[in-house]
Amino acid sequence: HPIAKKQLRKLQKTLPPDQAAQVNAANPSQDQTNALLNLYRSGQLAKTEQAGRELQKIYPQSLVILNLLGAALLGQSKYQEAVASFDKAIELNPDYAAAYTNRGSALKQLGYLSEAVESYEKAIQLNPKSAESYSNHGNALIQLGQLEQAVTNFDQAIKLKPDFAEAYYNRGNALNELGQLDDAVASHDRAIQLKPDYAEAYSSRGDALRDQDKLQEAVASHDKAIQLRPDFVGAYCNRGTALLGLCQLDEALASYDKAIQLKPDFVAAYTNRGKALKDLGQFDEAMASYERAIQIKPDYLEAYSNLLMTLNYISNHDAIDRITISRKFGKIVTENTQTHFSSYQCQPIPDRLRVGFVSGDLSSHPVGYFLESILSSIDSSK
């Protein structure tokens, strides 16, 4: 890896001649390193791993080999082994920033987000000019729900590397989740300008446009993503959702079917497909689609919610079965409920009693509309 070789050259320059010679003896020849790099860059990850392990036996203290071996393992989803390889590199050189960055990426894939963030922060501490470390740090923060901090990291990555298309793309995703939709679209546009074949950026741009109710533009953006990557499962699913919003139900259904064809265990596509079938009046088929989603992911709340809603349209469904499903749904919701406060955020004996209305069905839902007149009649001064 170029960063690894740069670190090695830097280390050699700081050592006395006899120690520098020891470092050279501890590392493969330039030809061996280049051969391993070429395997990795060509995407032959299994062969890179095999060759890397063979070289590691000969050069067990080579940072270059450990980092490339870890990268090959990471690319093959062998995350635990990748972490072990990066840990070994860090043990040999605690100031090896690239190993911390790559270790963070492996930890993130394992779901150890806090540990990943710590690894990225250490990489940034060691190398504050690494745009990649800031961008990877931002991605982990998105998954932790720390969206504003994520945007700050992407901004720093872009400052360090103004042509960093991936940082603009990730920044757009964070801004979309923050509801800053105009800025999100602009960020994806910049990513596409820098990388015109960036299918993921086109699809995420389509999501932001859909959230702006610019549904035709959203469909066009997903179409472009699919044109660039005909096997892009997420783009087909998100395209279907935009078409659903346009009430183009048959086209939406076809888009979901294509997503499922490409990825038969895609629960979101089965659930969204159920919505299209329900709106088409095909209730039995809709229920079958929701049930398939639940079969794949038994705790998938959205599928349960939509299944229960669809049961309201079916007169011959057994009431006992409906109650059983409702109780199962309630149990899953209860198990996933989180306490946001350790104590009440008010005085034990308040001067005034604050009354609020809480519902998961406010916003664009009949419950919200029914409450509108009540809320407008409340005198907040009393």
DOTI-266092 format. One record per residue (C-alpha): residue number from 1; residue in one letter; x, y, z. Coordinates in steps of 0.05 Angstrom, whole numbers. Layout:
VEXMI   rofi   pake        x        y        z
VEXMI    NUM      A        X        Y        Z
...
***
This chain:
VEXMI   rofi   pake        x        y        z
VEXMI      1      H        0        0        0
VEXMI      2      P       29       69      -18
VEXMI      3      I       18       95       52
VEXMI      4      A       53       34       82
VEXMI      5      K      113       43       36
VEXMI      6      K      117      117       53
VEXMI      7      Q      116      100      127
VEXMI      8      L      172       49      116
VEXMI      9      R      216       99       79
VEXMI     10      K      204      150      133
VEXMI     11      L      223       99      187
VEXMI     12      Q      286       80      150
VEXMI     13      K      310      152      145
VEXMI     14      T      304      162      220
VEXMI     15      L      345      100      238
VEXMI     16      P      420       92      242
VEXMI     17      P      450       53      183
VEXMI     18      D      454      -13      221
VEXMI     19      Q      381       -9      243
VEXMI     20      A      358       13      174
VEXMI     21      A      391      -49      147
VEXMI     22      Q      353      -91      197
VEXMI     23      V      288      -59      173
VEXMI     24      N      306      -76      101
VEXMI     25      A      320     -148      122
VEXMI     26      A      252     -150      156
VEXMI     27      N      215     -130       93
VEXMI     28      P      206     -163       25
VEXMI     29      S      241     -137      -37
VEXMI     30      Q      211      -82      -78
VEXMI     31      D      192     -133     -132
VEXMI     32      Q      156     -177      -81
VEXMI     33      T      119     -116      -53
VEXMI     34      N       98      -93     -122
VEXMI     35      A       74     -162     -141
VEXMI     36      L       30     -165      -78
VEXMI     37      L        5      -94      -92
VEXMI     38      N      -14     -113     -163
VEXMI     39      L      -53     -173     -139
VEXMI     40      Y      -91     -129      -90
VEXMI     41      R     -105      -74     -140
VEXMI     42      S     -131     -124     -191
VEXMI     43      G     -183     -147     -141
VEXMI     44      Q     -153     -217     -132
VEXMI     45      L     -163     -214      -57
VEXMI     46      A     -159     -289      -43
VEXMI     47      K      -93     -293      -80
VEXMI     48      T      -69     -230      -44
VEXMI     49      E      -86     -263       22
VEXMI     50      Q      -50     -328        3
VEXMI     51      A       12     -292      -21
VEXMI     52      G       11     -245       38
VEXMI     53      R        9     -303       88
VEXMI     54      E       67     -336       53
VEXMI     55      L      108     -272       55
VEXMI     56      Q       88     -261      128
VEXMI     57      K      121     -327      147
VEXMI     58      I      186     -300      118
VEXMI     59      Y      178     -227      141
VEXMI     60      P      135     -231      204
VEXMI     61      Q      151     -159      223
VEXMI     62      S      137     -126      156
VEXMI     63      L       86      -70      163
VEXMI     64      V       75      -71       87
VEXMI     65      I       55     -144       88
VEXMI     66      L       12     -138      150
VEXMI     67      N      -26      -78      122
VEXMI     68      L      -37     -109       54
VEXMI     69      L      -58     -176       85
VEXMI     70      G     -107     -139      130
VEXMI     71      A     -135     -100       70
VEXMI     72      A     -145     -166       31
VEXMI     73      L     -180     -197       91
VEXMI     74      L     -223     -135       99
VEXMI     75      G     -243     -138       25
VEXMI     76      Q     -265     -211       35
VEXMI     77      S     -307     -194       96
VEXMI     78      K     -259     -232      142
VEXMI     79      Y     -264     -176      191
VEXMI     80      Q     -239     -209      254
VEXMI     81      E     -176     -233      219
VEXMI     82      A     -167     -165      188
VEXMI     83      V     -169     -132      257
VEXMI     84      A     -117     -182      282
VEXMI     85      S      -71     -164      224
VEXMI     86      F      -78      -89      236
VEXMI     87      D      -69     -100      311
VEXMI     88      K       -3     -135      297
VEXMI     89      A       20      -77      253
VEXMI     90      I        2      -28      308
VEXMI     91      E       39      -70      359
VEXMI     92      L      102      -67      316
VEXMI     93      N       93        8      303
VEXMI     94      P       44       45      350
VEXMI     95      D       50      107      306
VEXMI     96      Y       25       72      243
VEXMI     97      A      -34      116      225
VEXMI     98      A      -56       76      164
VEXMI     99      A      -64       13      206
VEXMI    100      Y     -110       50      254
VEXMI    101      T     -153       75      196
VEXMI    102      N     -159        6      166
VEXMI    103      R     -171      -25      234
VEXMI    104      G     -229       24      243
VEXMI    105      S     -260        2      178
VEXMI    106      A     -258      -71      200
VEXMI    107      L     -287      -55      268
VEXMI    108      K     -343      -14      236
VEXMI    109      Q     -362      -74      193
VEXMI    110      L     -365     -117      255
VEXMI    111      G     -413      -67      287
VEXMI    112      Y     -363      -43      339
VEXMI    113      L     -377       30      323
VEXMI    114      S     -350       62      386
VEXMI    115      E     -285       23      379
VEXMI    116      A     -282       42      305
VEXMI    117      V     -290      116      322
VEXMI    118      E     -233      110      372
VEXMI    119      S     -189       78      320
VEXMI    120      Y     -204      132      269
VEXMI    121      E     -191      186      321
VEXMI    122      K     -123      156      336
VEXMI    123      A     -107      155      261
VEXMI    124      I     -126      228      256
VEXMI    125      Q      -84      245      317
VEXMI    126      L      -24      211      285
VEXMI    127      N      -37      239      215
VEXMI    128      P      -82      301      216
VEXMI    129      K      -74      310      141
VEXMI    130      S     -108      243      123
VEXMI    131      A     -173      260       86
VEXMI    132      E     -191      186       84
VEXMI    133      S     -188      180      160
VEXMI    134      Y     -235      240      169
VEXMI    135      S     -284      211      118
VEXMI    136      N     -283      142      149
VEXMI    137      H     -292      174      217
VEXMI    138      G     -353      211      190
VEXMI    139      N     -384      146      164
VEXMI    140      A     -379      113      232
VEXMI    141      L     -410      175      265
VEXMI    142      I     -469      171      216
VEXMI    143      Q     -483      100      241
VEXMI    144      L     -479      125      312
VEXMI    145      G     -530      179      295
VEXMI    146      Q     -480      235      308
VEXMI    147      L     -497      269      242
VEXMI    148      E     -472      340      254
VEXMI    149      Q     -405      314      277
VEXMI    150      A     -403      270      216
VEXMI    151      V     -414      330      170
VEXMI    152      T     -357      366      206
VEXMI    153      N     -311      307      190
VEXMI    154      F     -332      305      117
VEXMI    155      D     -320      380      112
VEXMI    156      Q     -250      371      139
VEXMI    157      A     -237      314       90
VEXMI    158      I     -259      358       33
VEXMI    159      K     -216      415       58
VEXMI    160      L     -156      369       56
VEXMI    161      K     -175      337      -10
VEXMI    162      P     -222      382      -51
VEXMI    163      D     -232      329     -105
VEXMI    164      F     -253      275      -55
VEXMI    165      A     -318      251      -88
VEXMI    166      E     -332      199      -34
VEXMI    167      A     -330      251       21
VEXMI    168      Y     -381      294      -17
VEXMI    169      Y     -424      232      -26
VEXMI    170      N     -421      213       48
VEXMI    171      R     -432      285       68
VEXMI    172      G     -495      286       25
VEXMI    173      N     -521      223       61
VEXMI    174      A     -511      256      129
VEXMI    175      L     -544      321      107
VEXMI    176      N     -603      281       79
VEXMI    177      E     -613      248      147
VEXMI    178      L     -609      317      180
VEXMI    179      G     -666      340      134
VEXMI    180      Q     -621      391       99
VEXMI    181      L     -644      367       31
VEXMI    182      D     -621      423      -14
VEXMI    183      D     -551      418       14
VEXMI    184      A     -554      342        8
VEXMI    185      V     -572      346      -66
VEXMI    186      A     -517      397      -77
VEXMI    187      S     -466      352      -43
VEXMI    188      H     -486      292      -86
VEXMI    189      D     -484      336     -148
VEXMI    190      R     -412      355     -131
VEXMI    191      A     -394      282     -121
VEXMI    192      I     -423      265     -189
VEXMI    193      Q     -386      324     -221
VEXMI    194      L     -321      297     -194
VEXMI    195      K     -338      224     -210
VEXMI    196      P     -390      221     -267
VEXMI    197      D     -398      145     -262
VEXMI    198      Y     -415      148     -187
VEXMI    199      A     -477      104     -186
VEXMI    200      E     -484      108     -110
VEXMI    201      A     -485      184     -112
VEXMI    202      Y     -540      184     -165
VEXMI    203      S     -582      137     -123
VEXMI    204      S     -572      176      -58
VEXMI    205      R     -587      240      -96
VEXMI    206      G     -652      207     -118
VEXMI    207      D     -669      193      -45
VEXMI    208      A     -659      266      -27
VEXMI    209      L     -701      288      -86
VEXMI    210      R     -756      240      -66
VEXMI    211      D     -756      270        4
VEXMI    212      Q     -766      338      -29
VEXMI    213      D     -826      309      -66
VEXMI    214      K     -789      318     -132
VEXMI    215      L     -810      248     -152
VEXMI    216      Q     -799      250     -227
VEXMI    217      E     -728      276     -216
VEXMI    218      A     -717      223     -164
VEXMI    219      V     -737      168     -213
VEXMI    220      A     -691      197     -266
VEXMI    221      S     -633      197     -216
VEXMI    222      H     -645      125     -197
VEXMI    223      D     -651      107     -271
VEXMI    224      K     -582      137     -282
VEXMI    225      A     -554       97     -224
VEXMI    226      I     -583       33     -254
VEXMI    227      Q     -555       51     -322
VEXMI    228      L     -486       56     -291
VEXMI    229      R     -495       -6     -249
VEXMI    230      P     -549      -53     -276
VEXMI    231      D     -543      -98     -214
VEXMI    232      F     -553      -40     -165
VEXMI    233      V     -605      -71     -118
VEXMI    234      G     -615      -10      -74
VEXMI    235      A     -628       35     -134
VEXMI    236      Y     -684      -11     -159
VEXMI    237      C     -716      -11      -90
VEXMI    238      N     -711       64      -81
VEXMI    239      R     -735       76     -152
VEXMI    240      G     -796       34     -135
VEXMI    241      T     -811       78      -74
VEXMI    242      A     -808      141     -117
VEXMI    243      L     -854      109     -168
VEXMI    244      L     -901       89     -111
VEXMI    245      G     -905      162      -92
VEXMI    246      L     -924      178     -164
VEXMI    247      C     -979      125     -160
VEXMI    248      Q     -946       87     -217
VEXMI    249      L     -960       23     -181
VEXMI    250      D     -945      -28     -235
VEXMI    251      E     -878        4     -251
VEXMI    252      A     -862        7     -176
VEXMI    253      L     -880      -67     -169
VEXMI    254      A     -834      -85     -228
VEXMI    255      S     -777      -46     -195
VEXMI    256      Y     -786      -83     -129
VEXMI    257      D     -790     -149     -166
VEXMI    258      K     -723     -134     -200
VEXMI    259      A     -691     -117     -133
VEXMI    260      I     -715     -183     -105
VEXMI    261      Q     -691     -221     -166
VEXMI    262      L     -622     -192     -155
VEXMI    263      K     -624     -202      -79
VEXMI    264      P     -676     -254      -58
VEXMI    265      D     -668     -239       16
VEXMI    266      F     -679     -163       10
VEXMI    267      V     -731     -151       65
VEXMI    268      A     -742      -77       48
VEXMI    269      A     -760      -95      -23
VEXMI    270      Y     -811     -147        0
VEXMI    271      T     -842      -97       48
VEXMI    272      N     -846      -42       -4
VEXMI    273      R     -872      -92      -55
VEXMI    274      G     -928     -108       -6
VEXMI    275      K     -947      -34       -3
VEXMI    276      A     -953      -31      -79
VEXMI    277      L     -995      -94      -81
VEXMI    278      K    -1040      -67      -25
VEXMI    279      D    -1052       -3      -65
VEXMI    280      L    -1067      -46     -126
VEXMI    281      G    -1121      -81      -85
VEXMI    282      Q    -1083     -147      -86
VEXMI    283      F    -1088     -159      -11
VEXMI    284      D    -1071     -233       -8
VEXMI    285      E    -1008     -221      -50
VEXMI    286      A     -990     -162       -6
VEXMI    287      M     -996     -204       57
VEXMI    288      A     -953     -258       26
VEXMI    289      S     -900     -206       11
VEXMI    290      Y     -901     -179       83
VEXMI    291      E     -899     -250      110
VEXMI    292      R     -838     -265       67
VEXMI    293      A     -803     -204       95
VEXMI    294      I     -818     -228      166
VEXMI    295      Q     -795     -298      149
VEXMI    296      I     -728     -270      128
VEXMI    297      K     -723     -221      186
VEXMI    298      P     -770     -241      243
VEXMI    299      D     -762     -176      282
VEXMI    300      Y     -775     -129      222
VEXMI    301      L     -824      -79      251
VEXMI    302      E     -844      -45      187
VEXMI    303      A     -867     -110      156
VEXMI    304      Y     -910     -126      217
VEXMI    305      S     -940      -57      217
VEXMI    306      N     -959      -60      143
VEXMI    307      L     -985     -131      151
VEXMI    308      L    -1032     -110      207
VEXMI    309      M    -1055      -50      166
VEXMI    310      T    -1070      -94      106
VEXMI    311      L    -1111     -142      150
VEXMI    312      N    -1161      -85      159
VEXMI    313      Y    -1179      -93       85
VEXMI    314      I    -1193     -167       90
VEXMI    315      S    -1260     -189      119
VEXMI    316      N    -1249     -264      122
VEXMI    317      H    -1185     -263      163
VEXMI    318      D    -1187     -300      229
VEXMI    319      A    -1193     -252      288
VEXMI    320      I    -1151     -297      334
VEXMI    321      D    -1095     -298      283
VEXMI    322      R    -1098     -222      279
VEXMI    323      I    -1093     -215      354
VEXMI    324      T    -1033     -263      354
VEXMI    325      I     -997     -221      302
VEXMI    326      S    -1014     -157      341
VEXMI    327      R     -985     -186      405
VEXMI    328      K     -923     -209      369
VEXMI    329      F     -915     -139      340
VEXMI    330      G     -925     -108      409
VEXMI    331      K     -873     -154      440
VEXMI    332      I     -821     -136      388
VEXMI    333      V     -835      -61      397
VEXMI    334      T     -828      -69      472
VEXMI    335      E     -762     -107      466
VEXMI    336      N     -734      -52      421
VEXMI    337      T     -757        6      464
VEXMI    338      Q     -700       48      491
VEXMI    339      T     -701       96      550
VEXMI    340      H     -675      163      528
VEXMI    341      F     -672      194      597
VEXMI    342      S     -647      165      663
VEXMI    343      S     -693      211      702
VEXMI    344      Y     -750      259      689
VEXMI    345      Q     -726      324      658
VEXMI    346      C     -768      370      703
VEXMI    347      Q     -773      393      775
VEXMI    348      P     -806      345      825
VEXMI    349      I     -860      397      839
VEXMI    350      P     -864      441      777
VEXMI    351      D     -895      510      778
VEXMI    352      R     -934      492      716
VEXMI    353      L     -954      425      688
VEXMI    354      R     -932      414      616
VEXMI    355      V     -978      371      576
VEXMI    356      G     -957      341      509
VEXMI    357      F     -986      294      457
VEXMI    358      V     -942      235      438
VEXMI    359      S     -956      190      379
VEXMI    360      G     -918      152      327
VEXMI    361      D     -973      172      279
VEXMI    362      L     -966      248      280
VEXMI    363      S     -942      280      215
VEXMI    364      S     -977      256      152
VEXMI    365      H    -1027      209      183
VEXMI    366      P    -1101      214      203
VEXMI    367      V    -1082      217      277
VEXMI    368      G    -1043      281      264
VEXMI    369      Y    -1099      312      224
VEXMI    370      F    -1151      295      277
VEXMI    371      L    -1108      327      331
VEXMI    372      E    -1097      391      292
VEXMI    373      S    -1160      425      315
VEXMI    374      I    -1147      404      387
VEXMI    375      L    -1076      432      386
VEXMI    376      S    -1099      497      356
VEXMI    377      S    -1149      506      413
VEXMI    378      I    -1099      497      470
VEXMI    379      D    -1082      560      508
VEXMI    380      S    -1007      553      521
VEXMI    381      S    -1009      612      571
VEXMI    382      K    -1050      572      621
***
